Amino acid sequence: MSITITGTGSYIPKGIEKNEDFYSHNFLNADGSTINHPNEVIIEKFKAITGIQERRYIKSELLNSDIASYAAEKAIADAKIDKETIDYIIVAHNYGDVKHNSDQSDTVPSIASRVKHLLQIKNPKCVGYDLLFGCPGWIEGVIQANAFIKSGIAKRCLVIGSETLSRVIDKHDRDSMIYSDGAGAVIVEQTTQDGGIIAHESATFALDEAHFIYFGETNHPVN
């Protein structure tokens, strides 16, 4: 017996923002001062450092919970399971649902509860909760699913990583070009297959990195 991923799904937005789409942006330093380089130079340097040429953004009418449910639907179909047999829905994210042109994060009820609703799962014993764990949140979700199944608490879990970072970036920050939107989902369960999750390790470097991710003010002094 082993604990393995039996189904996968993803949602990749169709909306593409290319590097040249940022030529007209008013990029500023963190203190609001002007960057003494034209945007073309800034963007070429950005591309040389990151290799990023384009990124994907969701449509204005969609939310993070929507794209998380789309990825989940595909994972459930790929695993060929009955969605009512899922014991846990674990959604890893950092910023919840943020509507288009809003700076308000909405996290209650949980994104996992909203995904369960969108999937129309009726079983009340299917428990949904959110995991805020920074960039490796999805991995930590899989670790928790593995622990649930090993302990006998669960037999089958749906783990989703989903984010709409285009809704929380500062358009005046050149680092905003790094971020994009998307969702990925997996079904984790006990099977008779070989392999599976062999080992894992988690860590939290809070002494130096506790404030790497935060809700902050725009670089623009007026906004």
Order of alpha helices (4+ residues) and beta strands (2+ residues): beta-beta-alpha-beta-alpha-beta-beta-beta-alpha-beta-alpha-beta-beta-alpha
